[in-house]
Amino acid sequence: MATSAGTLDITEVVRQVMARLKEVERSGRPGTGPCGVYASMEEAIQRAEAAQKKVARMTLEEREKCIAAIRATLRAHARELSEMAVQETGMGRVEDKIIKNNLVADKTPGTEDLITEAWSGDRGLTLVEMSPFGVIGAITPSTNPTETVFCNAIGMFAAGNSVVFSPHPGAKAVSLRAVELINQAIQEAGGPEDAVTSVAEPSIEAAQVLFKHPAVRLLVATGGPGVVHAALTSGKKAIGAGAGNPPVVVDETADIEKAGHDIIAGGTFDNNLPCIAEKEIIAVESVADYLLFNLLKNGAVQLKDRRDIDRLAEVVLTPEGKPSRKFIGRDAAVLLKAIGKEVPPETRGIVVEVEKEHPFVQEELMMPILPLVRVRNVDEAIEFAVEVEHGNRHTAIMHSKNVDNMTRLAREIQTTIFVKNGPSYAGIGVGGEGFATFTIAGPTGEGLTSARTFTRKRRCVLVDAFSIR
Ligand code: COA
């Protein structure tokens, strides 16, 4: 907007203001209607309830047209949303969030995910169809705010539901912007108003209204332990996607150079915010030094002096040894600056070698600090990986060429996602096969959620006809 002479280009200012006014005119303002954001949760639910009747009557082709428009709007606004999210929450990296948003646009399944089961025989034809729940209440986090809102919206709408979002209060502005964009896209593609709604001031109190409302048929909670627990104990059917503490095991048979690359790629992605990201490295002694060398080669720095490690722990942890909110999702350079160390801003992560009991290992930090624990052999590595995952059964990663070792860890750790020989994000479809999601329902067993997760199975029986065998 500034010209080369440093003065403001007034034509450009007017153009941008006019474009924004047009957008506001089209979408309405929060609390006034078509953008889907209402002053009270009660109104947001009522609007979504009315909209769901229209969504359920849409053909799959019509729904797919709306989903294509949602994907397109997300691609077009990926940078804007990513910048807003980092600015509002203070967490993560813009470029990584752009990748996450585009991943949702490209790889979240739509209506093709709804598969019909059928039996036919002497007594006719029976189908099991995946039909909508109705109105879904979706709790979304501050760590992946727009990714979760868009991903949930695509899957839930594809299945014929409407959605009332209760976003994390700390990511309110960007989450409501996402709701607004989704609504605009649906309406521009010929769909109804309010297929996706939310409340102007999200809070745990507003979420409680959602939890108790008779019109809401299903709750889907993605977030921190408190809010997920509240949803799961609300008395309604709920799908819960909570926290993890994913270990990455490196045994003596692994391709160590690749392991070093992949661990930094996954473990520092969006400053370690994703719940699937590598949170602690467990390396077999015989390869630990070479792994360390390769971690550093790929953009991490190591803190070797125990006094530096202790100071970092003092700063980024609370007195109770929990991650301090102020440092969650911050750049490695910011964390190091807090203990008086200057590194280039592009530094991806901080590697520290510590003992098994250290809070950096035991707690899910969600910071680009990668603690490395050295163990004698793969047996000890597997045993410790299971212990430090704390029964979350969320995600584990292993670098190995030994199929028996990989099978053993898979069997013993029981995680929803187990990535072998790749960065953790291969587990949600980046550089790995399979679709993407940001709602990974380990606790309630649905696994990686998609449109079919948000459906009720209904049996449709036609007696003595339509079997032509
Ligand atoms: N809707 C309404 N209220 C919500 C909410 C939502 N979607 N999400 C959180 N809240 C409420 C909480 O219940 C809490 O209320 P309280 O203060 O009355 O108890 C308040 O908002 C603050 O939330 P909380 O997340 O506990 O605190 P925070 O903002 O300090 O912490 C994180 C931020 C990122 C550390 C925390 O959310 C966290 O640990 N998340 C885990 C990572 C995650 O979200 N994983 C899920 C998979 S992506």
Boltz pocket constraint, residues with backbone or C-beta under 6 A from the ligand:
constraints:
  - pocket:
      binder: B
      contacts: [[A, 138], [A, 139], [A, 140], [A, 141], [A, 142], [A, 143], [A, 144], [A, 166], [A, 167], [A, 168], [A, 169], [A, 170], [A, 202], [A, 203], [A, 204], [A, 205], [A, 207], [A, 222], [A, 223], [A, 224], [A, 225], [A, 226], [A, 227], [A, 241], [A, 242], [A, 243], [A, 273], [A, 274], [A, 275], [A, 325], [A, 328], [A, 438]]
      max_distance: 6.0
